[in-house]
Amino acid sequence: MLEYFKIILSKVSFDKKLFERELRKAIKSLVEDELNELKNWCYAQFGKVYGPIIDRQFVLTQ
């Protein structure tokens, strides 16, 4: 599932709202180990553009 969500997030990264919605879905669907990997990947790939969105969504999961 993790790889699936990486593909989806890459494809919707052109739109802020879509990215946030799909990130939220991914966070709800993945287990803790996958969440850590997804978080690191999101910051590496999209941190400069969507850093605040990534922060907000991962803080809400804690």
mmCIF file as gemmi writes it, N, C-alpha and C atoms, coordinates in Angstrom:
data_model
loop_
_atom_site.group_PDB
_atom_site.id
_atom_site.type_symbol
_atom_site.label_atom_id
_atom_site.label_alt_id
_atom_site.label_comp_id
_atom_site.label_asym_id
_atom_site.label_entity_id
_atom_site.label_seq_id
_atom_site.pdbx_PDB_ins_code
_atom_site.Cartn_x
_atom_site.Cartn_y
_atom_site.Cartn_z
_atom_site.occupancy
_atom_site.B_iso_or_equiv
_atom_site.pdbx_formal_charge
_atom_site.auth_seq_id
_atom_site.auth_asym_id
_atom_site.pdbx_PDB_model_num
ATOM 1 N N . MET Axp A 1 ? 0.825 -1.203 0 1 0 ? 1 A 1
ATOM 2 C CA . MET Axp A 1 ? 0 0 0 1 0 ? 1 A 1
ATOM 3 C C . MET Axp A 1 ? 0.863 1.259 0 1 0 ? 1 A 1
ATOM 4 N N . LEU Axp A 2 ? 2.002 1.188 0.659 1 0 ? 2 A 1
ATOM 5 C CA . LEU Axp A 2 ? 2.867 2.365 0.74 1 0 ? 2 A 1
ATOM 6 C C . LEU Axp A 2 ? 3.273 2.839 -0.656 1 0 ? 2 A 1
ATOM 7 N N . GLU Axp A 3 ? 3.687 1.907 -1.491 1 0 ? 3 A 1
ATOM 8 C CA . GLU Axp A 3 ? 4.108 2.281 -2.849 1 0 ? 3 A 1
ATOM 9 C C . GLU Axp A 3 ? 2.939 2.863 -3.641 1 0 ? 3 A 1
ATOM 10 N N . TYR Axp A 4 ? 1.767 2.322 -3.44 1 0 ? 4 A 1
ATOM 11 C CA . TYR Axp A 4 ? 0.568 2.839 -4.095 1 0 ? 4 A 1
ATOM 12 C C . TYR Axp A 4 ? 0.35 4.302 -3.71 1 0 ? 4 A 1
ATOM 13 N N . PHE Axp A 5 ? 0.433 4.61 -2.422 1 0 ? 5 A 1
ATOM 14 C CA . PHE Axp A 5 ? 0.212 5.983 -1.979 1 0 ? 5 A 1
ATOM 15 C C . PHE Axp A 5 ? 1.314 6.929 -2.46 1 0 ? 5 A 1
ATOM 16 N N . LYS Axp A 6 ? 2.52 6.431 -2.585 1 0 ? 6 A 1
ATOM 17 C CA . LYS Axp A 6 ? 3.605 7.271 -3.131 1 0 ? 6 A 1
ATOM 18 C C . LYS Axp A 6 ? 3.28 7.664 -4.573 1 0 ? 6 A 1
ATOM 19 N N . ILE Axp A 7 ? 2.783 6.714 -5.333 1 0 ? 7 A 1
ATOM 20 C CA . ILE Axp A 7 ? 2.419 6.997 -6.727 1 0 ? 7 A 1
ATOM 21 C C . ILE Axp A 7 ? 1.29 8.016 -6.779 1 0 ? 7 A 1
ATOM 22 N N . ILE Axp A 8 ? 0.263 7.801 -5.962 1 0 ? 8 A 1
ATOM 23 C CA . ILE Axp A 8 ? -0.88 8.716 -5.94 1 0 ? 8 A 1
ATOM 24 C C . ILE Axp A 8 ? -0.438 10.114 -5.544 1 0 ? 8 A 1
ATOM 25 N N . LEU Axp A 9 ? 0.347 10.224 -4.493 1 0 ? 9 A 1
ATOM 26 C CA . LEU Axp A 9 ? 0.796 11.549 -4.036 1 0 ? 9 A 1
ATOM 27 C C . LEU Axp A 9 ? 1.642 12.25 -5.093 1 0 ? 9 A 1
ATOM 28 N N . SER Axp A 10 ? 2.454 11.493 -5.786 1 0 ? 10 A 1
ATOM 29 C CA . SER Axp A 10 ? 3.245 12.086 -6.872 1 0 ? 10 A 1
ATOM 30 C C . SER Axp A 10 ? 2.35 12.618 -7.983 1 0 ? 10 A 1
ATOM 31 N N . LYS Axp A 11 ? 1.295 11.871 -8.293 1 0 ? 11 A 1
ATOM 32 C CA . LYS Axp A 11 ? 0.403 12.277 -9.385 1 0 ? 11 A 1
ATOM 33 C C . LYS Axp A 11 ? -0.475 13.471 -9.03 1 0 ? 11 A 1
ATOM 34 N N . VAL Axp A 12 ? -0.808 13.645 -7.758 1 0 ? 12 A 1
ATOM 35 C CA . VAL Axp A 12 ? -1.68 14.758 -7.377 1 0 ? 12 A 1
ATOM 36 C C . VAL Axp A 12 ? -0.896 15.936 -6.789 1 0 ? 12 A 1
ATOM 37 N N . SER Axp A 13 ? 0.41 15.877 -6.858 1 0 ? 13 A 1
ATOM 38 C CA . SER Axp A 13 ? 1.24 16.916 -6.231 1 0 ? 13 A 1
ATOM 39 C C . SER Axp A 13 ? 1.092 18.283 -6.901 1 0 ? 13 A 1
ATOM 40 N N . PHE Axp A 14 ? 0.429 18.353 -8.026 1 0 ? 14 A 1
ATOM 41 C CA . PHE Axp A 14 ? 0.205 19.635 -8.694 1 0 ? 14 A 1
ATOM 42 C C . PHE Axp A 14 ? -0.862 20.471 -7.99 1 0 ? 14 A 1
ATOM 43 N N . ASP Axp A 15 ? -1.678 19.837 -7.135 1 0 ? 15 A 1
ATOM 44 C CA . ASP Axp A 15 ? -2.797 20.522 -6.498 1 0 ? 15 A 1
ATOM 45 C C . ASP Axp A 15 ? -2.715 20.359 -4.976 1 0 ? 15 A 1
ATOM 46 N N . LYS Axp A 16 ? -2.67 21.472 -4.283 1 0 ? 16 A 1
ATOM 47 C CA . LYS Axp A 16 ? -2.501 21.476 -2.834 1 0 ? 16 A 1
ATOM 48 C C . LYS Axp A 16 ? -3.617 20.724 -2.106 1 0 ? 16 A 1
ATOM 49 N N . LYS Axp A 17 ? -4.853 20.975 -2.48 1 0 ? 17 A 1
ATOM 50 C CA . LYS Axp A 17 ? -5.983 20.332 -1.798 1 0 ? 17 A 1
ATOM 51 C C . LYS Axp A 17 ? -6.022 18.828 -2.051 1 0 ? 17 A 1
ATOM 52 N N . LEU Axp A 18 ? -5.784 18.438 -3.292 1 0 ? 18 A 1
ATOM 53 C CA . LEU Axp A 18 ? -5.752 17.009 -3.611 1 0 ? 18 A 1
ATOM 54 C C . LEU Axp A 18 ? -4.622 16.314 -2.862 1 0 ? 18 A 1
ATOM 55 N N . PHE Axp A 19 ? -3.477 16.955 -2.831 1 0 ? 19 A 1
ATOM 56 C CA . PHE Axp A 19 ? -2.332 16.378 -2.125 1 0 ? 19 A 1
ATOM 57 C C . PHE Axp A 19 ? -2.664 16.158 -0.658 1 0 ? 19 A 1
ATOM 58 N N . GLU Axp A 20 ? -3.264 17.156 -0.021 1 0 ? 20 A 1
ATOM 59 C CA . GLU Axp A 20 ? -3.598 17.036 1.39 1 0 ? 20 A 1
ATOM 60 C C . GLU Axp A 20 ? -4.637 15.938 1.622 1 0 ? 20 A 1
ATOM 61 N N . ARG Axp A 21 ? -5.634 15.868 0.771 1 0 ? 21 A 1
ATOM 62 C CA . ARG Axp A 21 ? -6.681 14.846 0.91 1 0 ? 21 A 1
ATOM 63 C C . ARG Axp A 21 ? -6.099 13.441 0.768 1 0 ? 21 A 1
ATOM 64 N N . GLU Axp A 22 ? -5.253 13.247 -0.243 1 0 ? 22 A 1
ATOM 65 C CA . GLU Axp A 22 ? -4.665 11.927 -0.466 1 0 ? 22 A 1
ATOM 66 C C . GLU Axp A 22 ? -3.667 11.573 0.631 1 0 ? 22 A 1
ATOM 67 N N . LEU Axp A 23 ? -2.955 12.556 1.148 1 0 ? 23 A 1
ATOM 68 C CA . LEU Axp A 23 ? -2.045 12.311 2.261 1 0 ? 23 A 1
ATOM 69 C C . LEU Axp A 23 ? -2.832 11.869 3.494 1 0 ? 23 A 1
ATOM 70 N N . ARG Axp A 24 ? -3.949 12.505 3.736 1 0 ? 24 A 1
ATOM 71 C CA . ARG Axp A 24 ? -4.808 12.137 4.861 1 0 ? 24 A 1
ATOM 72 C C . ARG Axp A 24 ? -5.283 10.684 4.711 1 0 ? 24 A 1
ATOM 73 N N . LYS Axp A 25 ? -5.695 10.31 3.503 1 0 ? 25 A 1
ATOM 74 C CA . LYS Axp A 25 ? -6.138 8.933 3.259 1 0 ? 25 A 1
ATOM 75 C C . LYS Axp A 25 ? -4.997 7.942 3.508 1 0 ? 25 A 1
ATOM 76 N N . ALA Axp A 26 ? -3.818 8.299 3.041 1 0 ? 26 A 1
ATOM 77 C CA . ALA Axp A 26 ? -2.66 7.419 3.214 1 0 ? 26 A 1
ATOM 78 C C . ALA Axp A 26 ? -2.354 7.221 4.692 1 0 ? 26 A 1
ATOM 79 N N . ILE Axp A 27 ? -2.386 8.293 5.453 1 0 ? 27 A 1
ATOM 80 C CA . ILE Axp A 27 ? -2.08 8.223 6.88 1 0 ? 27 A 1
ATOM 81 C C . ILE Axp A 27 ? -3.089 7.328 7.598 1 0 ? 27 A 1
ATOM 82 N N . LYS Axp A 28 ? -4.339 7.407 7.219 1 0 ? 28 A 1
ATOM 83 C CA . LYS Axp A 28 ? -5.37 6.573 7.852 1 0 ? 28 A 1
ATOM 84 C C . LYS Axp A 28 ? -5.229 5.102 7.482 1 0 ? 28 A 1
ATOM 85 N N . SER Axp A 29 ? -4.638 4.814 6.333 1 0 ? 29 A 1
ATOM 86 C CA . SER Axp A 29 ? -4.599 3.441 5.823 1 0 ? 29 A 1
ATOM 87 C C . SER Axp A 29 ? -3.344 2.66 6.183 1 0 ? 29 A 1
ATOM 88 N N . LEU Axp A 30 ? -2.289 3.35 6.528 1 0 ? 30 A 1
ATOM 89 C CA . LEU Axp A 30 ? -1.007 2.672 6.722 1 0 ? 30 A 1
ATOM 90 C C . LEU Axp A 30 ? -0.733 2.354 8.189 1 0 ? 30 A 1
ATOM 91 N N . VAL Axp A 31 ? 0.115 1.359 8.397 1 0 ? 31 A 1
ATOM 92 C CA . VAL Axp A 31 ? 0.54 1.009 9.754 1 0 ? 31 A 1
ATOM 93 C C . VAL Axp A 31 ? 1.722 1.899 10.149 1 0 ? 31 A 1
ATOM 94 N N . GLU Axp A 32 ? 2.082 1.856 11.419 1 0 ? 32 A 1
ATOM 95 C CA . GLU Axp A 32 ? 3.067 2.796 11.964 1 0 ? 32 A 1
ATOM 96 C C . GLU Axp A 32 ? 4.418 2.777 11.243 1 0 ? 32 A 1
ATOM 97 N N . ASP Axp A 33 ? 4.952 1.594 10.94 1 0 ? 33 A 1
ATOM 98 C CA . ASP Axp A 33 ? 6.238 1.515 10.249 1 0 ? 33 A 1
ATOM 99 C C . ASP Axp A 33 ? 6.165 2.183 8.876 1 0 ? 33 A 1
ATOM 100 N N . GLU Axp A 34 ? 5.066 1.943 8.188 1 0 ? 34 A 1
ATOM 101 C CA . GLU Axp A 34 ? 4.889 2.548 6.866 1 0 ? 34 A 1
ATOM 102 C C . GLU Axp A 34 ? 4.7 4.061 6.987 1 0 ? 34 A 1
ATOM 103 N N . LEU Axp A 35 ? 4.069 4.506 8.059 1 0 ? 35 A 1
ATOM 104 C CA . LEU Axp A 35 ? 3.868 5.942 8.263 1 0 ? 35 A 1
ATOM 105 C C . LEU Axp A 35 ? 5.192 6.675 8.388 1 0 ? 35 A 1
ATOM 106 N N . ASN Axp A 36 ? 6.126 6.091 9.12 1 0 ? 36 A 1
ATOM 107 C CA . ASN Axp A 36 ? 7.438 6.728 9.269 1 0 ? 36 A 1
ATOM 108 C C . ASN Axp A 36 ? 8.14 6.838 7.919 1 0 ? 36 A 1
ATOM 109 N N . GLU Axp A 37 ? 8.049 5.79 7.141 1 0 ? 37 A 1
ATOM 110 C CA . GLU Axp A 37 ? 8.67 5.815 5.814 1 0 ? 37 A 1
ATOM 111 C C . GLU Axp A 37 ? 7.974 6.834 4.904 1 0 ? 37 A 1
ATOM 112 N N . LEU Axp A 38 ? 6.64 6.871 4.968 1 0 ? 38 A 1
ATOM 113 C CA . LEU Axp A 38 ? 5.891 7.833 4.162 1 0 ? 38 A 1
ATOM 114 C C . LEU Axp A 38 ? 6.25 9.262 4.559 1 0 ? 38 A 1
ATOM 115 N N . LYS Axp A 39 ? 6.345 9.511 5.845 1 0 ? 39 A 1
ATOM 116 C CA . LYS Axp A 39 ? 6.682 10.852 6.332 1 0 ? 39 A 1
ATOM 117 C C . LYS Axp A 39 ? 8.042 11.289 5.795 1 0 ? 39 A 1
ATOM 118 N N . ASN Axp A 40 ? 9.04 10.431 5.921 1 0 ? 40 A 1
ATOM 119 C CA . ASN Axp A 40 ? 10.38 10.761 5.414 1 0 ? 40 A 1
ATOM 120 C C . ASN Axp A 40 ? 10.361 10.984 3.91 1 0 ? 40 A 1
ATOM 121 N N . TRP Axp A 41 ? 9.632 10.15 3.195 1 0 ? 41 A 1
ATOM 122 C CA . TRP Axp A 41 ? 9.551 10.277 1.748 1 0 ? 41 A 1
ATOM 123 C C . TRP Axp A 41 ? 8.858 11.583 1.36 1 0 ? 41 A 1
ATOM 124 N N . CYS Axp A 42 ? 7.766 11.921 2.045 1 0 ? 42 A 1
ATOM 125 C CA . CYS Axp A 42 ? 7.03 13.159 1.748 1 0 ? 42 A 1
ATOM 126 C C . CYS Axp A 42 ? 7.919 14.382 1.937 1 0 ? 42 A 1
ATOM 127 N N . TYR Axp A 43 ? 8.662 14.414 3.046 1 0 ? 43 A 1
ATOM 128 C CA . TYR Axp A 43 ? 9.539 15.557 3.276 1 0 ? 43 A 1
ATOM 129 C C . TYR Axp A 43 ? 10.648 15.627 2.225 1 0 ? 43 A 1
ATOM 130 N N . ALA Axp A 44 ? 11.185 14.48 1.828 1 0 ? 44 A 1
ATOM 131 C CA . ALA Axp A 44 ? 12.243 14.46 0.818 1 0 ? 44 A 1
ATOM 132 C C . ALA Axp A 44 ? 11.723 14.914 -0.543 1 0 ? 44 A 1
ATOM 133 N N . GLN Axp A 45 ? 10.525 14.464 -0.906 1 0 ? 45 A 1
ATOM 134 C CA . GLN Axp A 45 ? 9.975 14.765 -2.223 1 0 ? 45 A 1
ATOM 135 C C . GLN Axp A 45 ? 9.273 16.123 -2.307 1 0 ? 45 A 1
ATOM 136 N N . PHE Axp A 46 ? 8.515 16.477 -1.271 1 0 ? 46 A 1
ATOM 137 C CA . PHE Axp A 46 ? 7.619 17.627 -1.343 1 0 ? 46 A 1
ATOM 138 C C . PHE Axp A 46 ? 7.783 18.618 -0.196 1 0 ? 46 A 1
ATOM 139 N N . GLY Axp A 47 ? 8.785 18.429 0.628 1 0 ? 47 A 1
ATOM 140 C CA . GLY Axp A 47 ? 8.959 19.253 1.817 1 0 ? 47 A 1
ATOM 141 C C . GLY Axp A 47 ? 9.051 20.75 1.535 1 0 ? 47 A 1
ATOM 142 N N . LYS Axp A 48 ? 9.723 21.118 0.462 1 0 ? 48 A 1
ATOM 143 C CA . LYS Axp A 48 ? 9.87 22.545 0.142 1 0 ? 48 A 1
ATOM 144 C C . LYS Axp A 48 ? 8.55 23.177 -0.274 1 0 ? 48 A 1
ATOM 145 N N . VAL Axp A 49 ? 7.716 22.42 -0.946 1 0 ? 49 A 1
ATOM 146 C CA . VAL Axp A 49 ? 6.451 22.947 -1.454 1 0 ? 49 A 1
ATOM 147 C C . VAL Axp A 49 ? 5.314 22.784 -0.454 1 0 ? 49 A 1
ATOM 148 N N . TYR Axp A 50 ? 5.229 21.583 0.14 1 0 ? 50 A 1
ATOM 149 C CA . TYR Axp A 50 ? 4.088 21.246 0.991 1 0 ? 50 A 1
ATOM 150 C C . TYR Axp A 50 ? 4.481 20.964 2.438 1 0 ? 50 A 1
ATOM 151 N N . GLY Axp A 51 ? 5.603 21.495 2.893 1 0 ? 51 A 1
ATOM 152 C CA . GLY Axp A 51 ? 6.057 21.267 4.264 1 0 ? 51 A 1
ATOM 153 C C . GLY Axp A 51 ? 4.999 21.511 5.321 1 0 ? 51 A 1
ATOM 154 N N . PRO Axp A 52 ? 4.304 22.664 5.299 1 0 ? 52 A 1
ATOM 155 C CA . PRO Axp A 52 ? 3.274 22.915 6.315 1 0 ? 52 A 1
ATOM 156 C C . PRO Axp A 52 ? 2.107 21.919 6.271 1 0 ? 52 A 1
ATOM 157 N N . ILE Axp A 53 ? 1.733 21.487 5.08 1 0 ? 53 A 1
ATOM 158 C CA . ILE Axp A 53 ? 0.654 20.498 4.953 1 0 ? 53 A 1
ATOM 159 C C . ILE Axp A 53 ? 1.099 19.167 5.546 1 0 ? 53 A 1
ATOM 160 N N . ILE Axp A 54 ? 2.31 18.765 5.228 1 0 ? 54 A 1
ATOM 161 C CA . ILE Axp A 54 ? 2.842 17.503 5.752 1 0 ? 54 A 1
ATOM 162 C C . ILE Axp A 54 ? 2.929 17.579 7.277 1 0 ? 54 A 1
ATOM 163 N N . ASP Axp A 55 ? 3.451 18.691 7.786 1 0 ? 55 A 1
ATOM 164 C CA . ASP Axp A 55 ? 3.503 18.893 9.246 1 0 ? 55 A 1
ATOM 165 C C . ASP Axp A 55 ? 2.137 18.722 9.873 1 0 ? 55 A 1
ATOM 166 N N . ARG Axp A 56 ? 1.161 19.441 9.333 1 0 ? 56 A 1
ATOM 167 C CA . ARG Axp A 56 ? -0.179 19.434 9.898 1 0 ? 56 A 1
ATOM 168 C C . ARG Axp A 56 ? -0.79 18.031 9.901 1 0 ? 56 A 1
ATOM 169 N N . GLN Axp A 57 ? -0.678 17.318 8.803 1 0 ? 57 A 1
ATOM 170 C CA . GLN Axp A 57 ? -1.301 15.998 8.716 1 0 ? 57 A 1
ATOM 171 C C . GLN Axp A 57 ? -0.631 14.98 9.629 1 0 ? 57 A 1
ATOM 172 N N . PHE Axp A 58 ? 0.684 15.047 9.761 1 0 ? 58 A 1
ATOM 173 C CA . PHE Axp A 58 ? 1.351 14.082 10.632 1 0 ? 58 A 1
ATOM 174 C C . PHE Axp A 58 ? 1.215 14.446 12.101 1 0 ? 58 A 1
ATOM 175 N N . VAL Axp A 59 ? 1.05 15.719 12.428 1 0 ? 59 A 1
ATOM 176 C CA . VAL Axp A 59 ? 0.797 16.107 13.815 1 0 ? 59 A 1
ATOM 177 C C . VAL Axp A 59 ? -0.58 15.634 14.244 1 0 ? 59 A 1
ATOM 178 N N . LEU Axp A 60 ? -1.537 15.67 13.344 1 0 ? 60 A 1
ATOM 179 C CA . LEU Axp A 60 ? -2.903 15.24 13.661 1 0 ? 60 A 1
ATOM 180 C C . LEU Axp A 60 ? -2.96 13.736 13.969 1 0 ? 60 A 1
ATOM 181 N N . THR Axp A 61 ? -1.99 12.973 13.493 1 0 ? 61 A 1
ATOM 182 C CA . THR Axp A 61 ? -2.007 11.522 13.712 1 0 ? 61 A 1
ATOM 183 C C . THR Axp A 61 ? -1.409 11.129 15.047 1 0 ? 61 A 1
ATOM 184 N N . GLN Axp A 62 ? -0.75 12.023 15.721 1 0 ? 62 A 1
ATOM 185 C CA . GLN Axp A 62 ? -0.08 11.672 16.979 1 0 ? 62 A 1
ATOM 186 C C . GLN Axp A 62 ? -0.992 11.73 18.157 1 0 ? 62 A 1
